């Protein structure tokens, strides 16, 4: 019984790590897409 509880805890923790990683990737992509026009504008001003 103890090993089953430990196994379920490891499954839950790995699932939580997967969810947090996916949310982090989504947040990074969203931030880049939102900031892209401003970054393109600043880059054009710096190099022209």
Buried (B, 14 or more C-beta within 10 A) or exposed (E): EEEEEEEEEEEEEEEEEEEEEEEEEEEEEEEEEEEEEEEEEEEEEEEE
